[in-house]
Amino acid sequence: MRWQSVWVSALLLVAAAGVFADTFPEVMFILDGSGSMAQADRSGETKMDAAKKVLNQVVPEIPPEVKAGLTVYGHRTPKDCQDVQVIIPPGSDDRGALLTKANAIQPTGMTPISLAVTQTAELLKGRDAETTIILISDGEETCGGDPCAVVRALKAAGVKFVMHVVGLDVNAVAKTQLDCMAAEGGGEYFAATDAASLLAALEKVRAGIVQKVEKAKTTVVRKKTKLGKLQITMPGEALRALAGFRLIRAADGKVMKESELSSTDSTHPLIEGAYELELLFANPNYKPADVVPIGQFNVVGGEVTTVAFGGIAFNIADGLEDNNVQAVVVMDAATQTPLLQTTYNGNGYYLFKPKALLPGAYDVAIQYSRSEMPTVMAENLEVAAGALAYVTLDTGIELIQPPETSVTGWSLIPAGAKEPIIQVTRRHDNQEPLWRRFMTPPGVYDLYVTVRGMDEPLPVGEGIEIKKGETLRFDTGL
């Protein structure tokens, strides 16, 4: 009977969804098609190509409940301040048509932002759903209008919209104008210089739209069922290191769900209660995944509990990525508690794959083979939800192997410190890995070499400077 009740509730939910459909948010894109969009951005790609590329990534990921439209200006005739076209009106479900029309735009004319916003807003009057307007522009108004005042007046007239503005490689004057529009529109201004930063801006806006959709759904669920949802979000790159996740009911330790994470934004229905979330980090060579506890989260009936991950990614210089690294360790920056350790396990494939982490501050260290302590490569690295923080590993040291083989180890100590950051020893007659390249933070160091038969290490280098972006090949003189 309990399951029958759940099915009845589910059917009621489906029936109610149509009633509440008008509460789902909508989206209108306003795209700058002026001639300056044919110019190259800082990456060398034209601004229009960057905008098209990002729209083709973002639009398909907008929740299907959200209707989307498109307005373009300055795309048909030069020197025409009336060149505004609502290509896809508000309320459309045809994402394919929207992208086809957007991909066909060729930068041509002026920048009549005020007229474009006015014509778009006219079509929103009287609509029950709130519309998110996303303006992408590479410059200020060039047709004599005051777009900031236009947005202010439309808000005062009661048109239901929020305006976000992306300034694509704009100057200071344009930034001031576009920033004002976003502020008056109750939204956010984003500065972008290329496709990557434009994508980051629109992904943030998309995440906000997703939350509004979930809130609209929650209004229905709260009245019909005790089911809640646990939403897990993370940057797409962070999925590459995961074998999956596990949800455990805190009350009795029962595993309620264990599965792969195939999407950057997944939602999991659960009966209300407390649940433990674990991430399963993949290992090579068919070894079991590493289980990393994330924490306990409460699921409330009719509501969505969101666990939003960010992550850490690595930029590694050629020649440094495969040099005797046995583990990558991520620690809590405040407590130095290890939270995640990715080990070599006979294959270094997963060592430097992006790591999914909750927002917070982290230290990142590398453990070398036959080294007595991990080498800290980054400290107080701030991870934000939905974004990757990067650790750049482009600096290192390599000792030139001397002709004779009596060296048994060496230590690299930061100048003025007592403890080494790298201390490597050989075993028996195997000199590996004494003469490999080792990643290290840039800085000034003292180098000591241990020789068989000597009681004390030899100070073969004092005040050695290892500059960022360089690998120092050091001759010990032995």
Steps between C-alpha positions, in 0.01 A plus 500: 500500500790737569630468142147538365476828690828619351376421148179693563702795622720480191196502270361801681838670458497442123146634474587806709812579298289631212317734734825648623672510159451878476714545810812366330743778408566592137809627320560762233844542348588841353804460277720777366532461122681829442804528279747502787401143585708396197813612684725247674479453875807445715522136397510587129148374428239747377260616767204379296650153457564488874140600572362239257722229645385575855131520406529158339638366828267676743159500328463119484583480871222736609227294673233383253228673702651839410377668182761706315505777241756710311530866404787627284605853409738650246518185291331589169588849375786740576438838662138410581387584852166324438669166427343292779334164440320268743604184317350250745214653705458429873336170590669283239590135556701475178863502617617373162350798317653739750849360447458480122402867487780601736761308299395686183561850641773707332631812681401807298374822649427724798428435871139607577488340845214717632272411211586130527417491871179699446372276221582188699333629816184597310446131429536414868226727630216307660691172521469313831843340486810698584736532204876499533641734233863428411667779302833423331668814365850610412433874532277784611191650337589674169153625404448774758288303746546459876464125559549530874204739525296271272554204732413713803175616339399148398552376854293788636223411254476151653639289216609171660862446404853473635781627280851356495758668279826361360754754378712321240845661496359850560666829592443693822219717359305201372555313827349788699190506279451124490565464872231761566251304289562184699466685831173665396376167364558319829761277344877468477767642272769265369824602335615257229804509273458182297282191455620338823410795724174556310411134561579537870267802521209330323548180700456703818182654362381156390559364849275774638229410250528134600445599862191698403363200310562273798331752727196505272489120505544495875184708543305212348688219673459651844124456479493151353781282634756446773765440239784748490794530265874508541658695217871448425676752277865533400719619214501257209876444514472366856295204378806353330654380827181351646377145488170607656333596827320335787204618712465339843203543733645636823238338722603142427803514269310350206634584155204661323673569171836429338552606143718680250473877464438545131396864517632820653155562648310200631199476731419199717157451661511377859261459790563791739771439756875524556739347247876456474654581164817326384692558179673202340830602338612267223823299505681340204566131438155393625580593858207594727403866510618722786204589722503864615231604754356841412262556790144463623212681334134531593238436234166670567178384337401728214833680492831475319820473701789602276856383550707719271857394437787692354835342439874516453667456160864487398709675236820298463803590290630245252754264653378540857177302502645146517798514731469266792182650648339242727206702630322834477362606837233764564482634856275736691702823510402585857542161668744329260271197507541290183164488324591329174801300388537375144771234479705366210378139531720384214358760261506879529190563288287648780775681694443842350141471385279781642379431855141576607493689832253697707559877513782585741875556535741217425869416488629269227808281545692242298648184648803371312625143505770451762443846640430521870249785490249650256599817313240775535443658159209737574366653820163655585357424158145636496242272339160647408183313408475428130856603419848351481797647684825432317835381635780580255790256516766645272806524726747229594852378571711222351841391633757401239613148574872491593730239349546314828207342680563557871213750536229352724258792517444873495290766671362832377443748783344848463760763592473586868289195581591179678272246340544389137217513250653209306716226654579207273692184587616207290448138593775244478677543165203651316560871451145570389360758541795722599556643153145560386332838467305612808227761506554763766366845585716787374732645763850505645638176639799324651591161358665221702628169363560188706804292398570146612756484781454862616333587829353832388332613177702723272371856433551494123282803431405801711259774398394319183222691328239295317296742288136453414449325170851356492652162578846543651761237398756506780851361490607394849866492406545151637 
